[in-house]
Amino acid sequence: MSHLAPPRLLVILRKEFAVVRNNPGMVLKPAVALTLVLMLVVYLVDSDNDVVRLGVVDESRSEFSRDLTSRYDAALIFEISTYASAADLNEAIDLAEIDAGIIIPSDFAAERGAGRPAPVQVIVDATSPSNGSTVGAYVAGVMNDYNRTLTSSSAPPTRRGQIAARLNVLHNAAFVSRWYLFTGLLGILWLANVSQTVGVLVMKEKEQGVLDLWRTTAARPWEILFGRTLTYVAMFLPTACVAPLVAGQLVYGVPMRGSMLDLLLGASLFLICALSIGTLFAVICSSMRQMMMLLLFTTAWQTLMSGAFAPVEALQDWALPLVVFNPLGHWVVIIRGVMLKGVGIETLLPHYLSLLGLGAALFIVSAWLYQKQAR
């Protein structure tokens, strides 16, 4: 290889700078787009724990228990919901409706009145290890501060009994972050790979004229898509679902606390959604490049709004209703609910029904557009 000649390099640089000068959009468009997307994503996904959803079960219903609850009200960071029983509180944690809970027992007032340490059970959802440890620290911090107030010299003698917090960490007592990452990343990879595989197949059929060949057969377009969907679901379930789950259990120790059948049912519905998304994008796009860019863009936004890595509650209020239309978000709730929490289909039924509705709607739209192009 000959050495680089400075004169030739100078000519090349002058030519390239001239191209950019004559077409400034080459530089300005990526810079503006990157800046706008970055600002929007940071604004949309604010993962700071600005609000902690706290559930309270007050079995004491006394002045002492109301005094403790008022401390959490005064902290402002807590969004408090009351529950009638510990079972209701645990169900709310399983459904990710609250981040933590405190149970004030019926003998709380008697223990406090006698000046003895009064037990209070603190329950923290550690499905997300970082969120669980932070929320647990917030709840314990308020209780510790309250204890310092009770034991101060200025406190009345009848109010100097401390509160003994008993921490109960649910679903991930060792705060293993790999479990959280595994269950979130698995759905993202499914969505990207399955949508891309089917989208490329349909796009190649368009480019190679296969749609014209289908006109000569008795098969209707929706029957073609239905048969293809069933084929790919049957193919992807053992290869893209069972194999990674078994590997996750063997390598990272990800538990399977629920029913495998419940998980496979949710996986089938999610795969139907992913297949329909790939088909829909292939039908509406005019080129392979356009379809790939659209898939990349929508997959990124579905990931941001799914709760795979950051809690859904961290989204802005106006964006929260959009989560209902995100198949990935429902799948993340299902896989973590079944594998990490051990809950069944009866508890997660709204998410199963949402996946079923989204899959049906995406399939009908993609089949309708596919039929129009096949005419």
MIGU-776751 format. One line per field, with one value per residue (C-alpha): x, y, z; residue in three letters. Coordinates in steps of 0.1 Angstrom, whole numbers. Each point is the difference from the previous one (the first is absolute). Example, Ala and Ser with C-alpha at 12.3 -4.5 7.8 and 13.67 -1.06 7.14 Angstrom:
<pts>
x (123, 14)
y (-45, 34)
z (78, -7)
code (Ala, Ser)
</pts>
This chain:
<pts>
x (0, 15, 4, -27, 8, -9, -11, -25, -13, -5, -20, -22, -6, -9, -24, -17, -4, -14, -26, -10, -1, -23, -22, 0, -29, 23, 14, -28, -28, 17, 11, -35, -17, 24, -4, -38, -2, 24, -19, -34, 12, 15, -32, -22, 20, 9, 10, 5, -21, -20, -30, -2, -33, -5, -28, -11, -20, -11, -12, 4, -22, 13, 14, 35, -4, -15, 30, 24, -20, 0, 38, -1, -26, 22, 30, -18, 20, -24, -33, -20, -27, -18, -10, -23, 22, 36, -13, -13, 34, 19, -22, 6, 38, -3, -19, 27, -27, 22, 37, -1, -24, -1, -23, -8, -12, -30, 22, 19, -17, 3, 37, 6, -22, 20, 33, 12, 13, -30, 5, -8, 4, 16, -5, 22, -3, 35, -9, 22, 29, 11, -36, -7, 31, -7, -37, 10, 24, -27, -25, 26, 13, -34, -4, 35, -6, -33, 18, 25, -29, -16, 31, 10, 1, -28, -24, -27, 8, -30, 13, 36, -5, 18, -13, 16, -1, 1, 11, -14, 16, -22, 9, 38, 13, 36, -5, 14, -1, 6, -36, -14, 22, -6, -38, 0, 26, -17, -31, 19, 21, -32, -17, 29, 10, -35, -13, 31, -1, -37, 4, 29, -19, -31, 21, 19, -33, -10, 32, 1, -36, -13, -31, -9, 3, -24, -27, 0, -8, -32, 16, -11, 26, -12, 2, 36, 9, -18, 18, 33, -7, -8, 32, 23, -16, 5, 36, 10, -15, 25, 30, -5, -19, 7, 37, 9, -21, 17, 34, -9, -9, 32, 24, -14, -24, -31, -28, -32, -25, -31, -15, 19, -33, -11, 33, -2, -35, 12, 30, -24, -21, 31, 15, -33, 3, 37, -8, -29, 22, 26, -27, -17, 32, 10, -33, -1, 37, 12, 36, 20, 20, -31, -15, 32, 2, -36, 5, 31, -19, -31, 20, 20, -31, -18, 31, 0, -37, -1, 15, 27, 28, -17, -33, -30, -11, 31, -16, -17, -37, -11, 19, -13, -33, 21, 15, -33, 8, 35, 2, 35, -12, -27, 25, 25, -27, -10, 35, 11, -33, 2, 38, 9, -32, -17, -34, -25, -21, -29, 20, 16, -32, -2, 34, -9, -32, 19, 25, -29, -17, 31, 10, -35, -1, 35, -7, -33, 16, 30, -22, -23, 30, 16, -32, -2, 35, -7, -28)
y (0, 34, 28, 27, 30, 33, 17, -27, 0, 37, -3, -27, 21, 31, -21, -15, 33, 15, -28, 7, 38, -5, -23, 11, -23, -30, 13, 21, -26, -27, 26, 15, -35, -14, 31, -1, -37, 1, 29, -18, -33, 15, 20, -30, -26, 16, -29, 20, -12, 31, -19, -32, -18, -12, -23, 1, -26, 15, -28, 21, 29, 20, 34, -15, -16, 32, 19, -23, 1, 38, 0, -16, 25, 29, -14, 9, -25, -28, -7, -19, -25, -18, -37, -20, -30, -13, -23, 30, 18, -30, -3, 37, -6, -30, 22, 27, 25, 10, 0, -9, -4, 2, -21, 15, -29, 1, 1, 30, 25, -23, -5, 37, 9, -23, 15, -32, -2, -3, -23, 13, -22, 17, -18, 10, -12, -7, -12, 29, -2, 37, 12, -24, 11, 37, -4, -20, 27, 27, -19, -9, 36, 14, -26, 6, 37, -6, -22, 28, 23, -25, -6, 36, 16, 24, -28, -9, -32, -18, 5, -11, -36, -7, -16, -33, -4, -35, 1, -25, 1, -17, -18, 7, 0, -1, 30, -19, 25, -27, -14, 35, 5, -35, 2, 35, -6, -33, 18, 27, -26, -19, 31, 11, -33, -14, 32, 3, -36, 1, 36, -10, -31, 20, 28, -26, -14, 35, 6, -34, 1, -29, 21, -3, -38, -2, 15, -31, -22, -5, 10, 34, 24, -2, -38, 3, 23, -22, -31, 19, 13, -34, -15, 27, -2, -38, 5, 29, -14, -28, 18, 36, -6, -34, -1, 35, -6, -33, 17, 28, -24, -20, 29, 28, -18, 19, -17, -14, 5, -2, -23, -6, -4, 35, 14, -18, 13, 35, -6, -13, 32, 22, -18, 5, 38, 0, -20, 24, 30, -13, -8, 33, 20, -21, 7, 38, 6, 2, -12, -22, 29, 19, -30, -6, 37, -1, -32, 15, 31, -17, -26, 26, 19, -32, -8, 34, -3, -37, 1, -25, 21, 30, 0, 9, 24, 21, 11, 33, 0, 7, -30, -26, -7, -9, -30, -18, -3, -13, -38, -1, 17, -27, -28, 15, -1, -35, -15, 17, -9, -37, -6, 24, 4, -34, 16, -18, 9, 10, 29, 10, -4, 37, -3, -32, 15, 31, -21, -19, 32, 16, -31, -3, 37, -1, -32, 13, 33, -18, -26, 27, 20, -32, -9, 35, -5, -35, 12)
z (0, -11, 24, 4, -22, 18, -33, -9, 36, -2, -32, 15, 32, -21, -21, 30, 18, -32, -1, 36, -6, -30, 19, 37, 8, 0, 33, 14, -3, 21, 25, 4, 0, 26, 23, -2, 5, 30, 16, -5, 13, 32, 5, -6, 20, 33, 22, 32, 29, 2, 14, 20, -1, 35, 12, 36, 19, 33, 23, 31, -11, 30, 7, 0, -35, -15, 14, -18, -32, 2, -1, -34, -12, 11, -19, -32, -20, 9, -19, 26, -6, 27, -1, 22, 5, -5, -29, -19, 6, -13, -31, -7, 2, -24, -25, 3, 12, 30, 7, 37, 29, 38, 22, 34, 23, 22, 32, -12, 23, 31, -5, -5, 29, 22, -11, -17, -36, -23, -31, -35, -31, -30, -33, -30, -36, -12, -35, -10, 24, -3, 4, 29, 19, -5, 10, 30, 11, -4, 21, 27, 1, 9, 28, 13, 2, 18, 25, 7, 7, 23, 21, 3, 34, -9, -8, 26, 19, -15, -35, 4, -11, -32, -32, -10, -38, -14, -36, -24, -35, -26, -33, 1, 36, -12, -23, -30, -29, -26, 5, -8, -30, -14, 1, -16, -27, -11, -12, -18, -19, -9, -13, -21, -14, -7, -15, -22, -12, -11, -14, -22, -12, -10, -16, -21, -12, -11, -18, -17, -11, 22, 7, -37, 2, 30, -23, -20, 30, 20, 32, 14, 14, 36, -2, -12, 29, 25, -11, 0, 35, 14, -17, 15, 35, 0, -12, 23, 32, 5, -16, 12, 32, 17, -8, 14, 31, 7, -6, 23, 28, -4, -5, 21, 23, -12, 19, -14, 28, -21, -26, -32, -18, 11, -13, -34, -5, 6, -23, -28, 2, 0, -29, -20, 7, -11, -32, -8, 5, -24, -26, 4, -5, -30, -16, 5, -9, -36, 6, 23, 13, 9, 19, 20, 10, 11, 20, 17, 9, 14, 19, 17, 11, 11, 21, 17, 9, 10, 35, -11, 15, 17, 19, -21, 28, -9, -32, -3, 9, -36, -13, 25, -19, -31, 20, -5, -37, 4, -3, 14, 32, 6, -7, 25, 27, -9, -1, 33, 16, -9, 4, 29, 19, -6, -8, -23, -30, 22, 15, -33, -21, -11, -16, -18, -13, -11, -19, -16, -10, -14, -19, -15, -10, -16, -18, -15, -11, -16, -17, -14, -14, -13, -18, -16, -14, -12, -23)
code (Met, Ser, His, Leu, Ala, Pro, Pro, Arg, Leu, Leu, Val, Ile, Leu, Arg, Lys, Glu, Phe, Ala, Val, Val, Arg, Asn, Asn, Pro, Gly, Met, Val, Leu, Lys, Pro, Ala, Val, Ala, Leu, Thr, Leu, Val, Leu, Met, Leu, Val, Val, Tyr, Leu, Val, Asp, Ser, Asp, Asn, Asp, Val, Val, Arg, Leu, Gly, Val, Val, Asp, Glu, Ser, Arg, Ser, Glu, Phe, Ser, Arg, Asp, Leu, Thr, Ser, Arg, Tyr, Asp, Ala, Ala, Leu, Ile, Phe, Glu, Ile, Ser, Thr, Tyr, Ala, Ser, Ala, Ala, Asp, Leu, Asn, Glu, Ala, Ile, Asp, Leu, Ala, Glu, Ile, Asp, Ala, Gly, Ile, Ile, Ile, Pro, Ser, Asp, Phe, Ala, Ala, Glu, Arg, Gly, Ala, Gly, Arg, Pro, Ala, Pro, Val, Gln, Val, Ile, Val, Asp, Ala, Thr, Ser, Pro, Ser, Asn, Gly, Ser, Thr, Val, Gly, Ala, Tyr, Val, Ala, Gly, Val, Met, Asn, Asp, Tyr, Asn, Arg, Thr, Leu, Thr, Ser, Ser, Ser, Ala, Pro, Pro, Thr, Arg, Arg, Gly, Gln, Ile, Ala, Ala, Arg, Leu, Asn, Val, Leu, His, Asn, Ala, Ala, Phe, Val, Ser, Arg, Trp, Tyr, Leu, Phe, Thr, Gly, Leu, Leu, Gly, Ile, Leu, Trp, Leu, Ala, Asn, Val, Ser, Gln, Thr, Val, Gly, Val, Leu, Val, Met, Lys, Glu, Lys, Glu, Gln, Gly, Val, Leu, Asp, Leu, Trp, Arg, Thr, Thr, Ala, Ala, Arg, Pro, Trp, Glu, Ile, Leu, Phe, Gly, Arg, Thr, Leu, Thr, Tyr, Val, Ala, Met, Phe, Leu, Pro, Thr, Ala, Cys, Val, Ala, Pro, Leu, Val, Ala, Gly, Gln, Leu, Val, Tyr, Gly, Val, Pro, Met, Arg, Gly, Ser, Met, Leu, Asp, Leu, Leu, Leu, Gly, Ala, Ser, Leu, Phe, Leu, Ile, Cys, Ala, Leu, Ser, Ile, Gly, Thr, Leu, Phe, Ala, Val, Ile, Cys, Ser, Ser, Met, Arg, Gln, Met, Met, Met, Leu, Leu, Leu, Phe, Thr, Thr, Ala, Trp, Gln, Thr, Leu, Met, Ser, Gly, Ala, Phe, Ala, Pro, Val, Glu, Ala, Leu, Gln, Asp, Trp, Ala, Leu, Pro, Leu, Val, Val, Phe, Asn, Pro, Leu, Gly, His, Trp, Val, Val, Ile, Ile, Arg, Gly, Val, Met, Leu, Lys, Gly, Val, Gly, Ile, Glu, Thr, Leu, Leu, Pro, His, Tyr, Leu, Ser, Leu, Leu, Gly, Leu, Gly, Ala, Ala, Leu, Phe, Ile, Val, Ser, Ala, Trp, Leu, Tyr, Gln, Lys, Gln, Ala, Arg)
</pts>
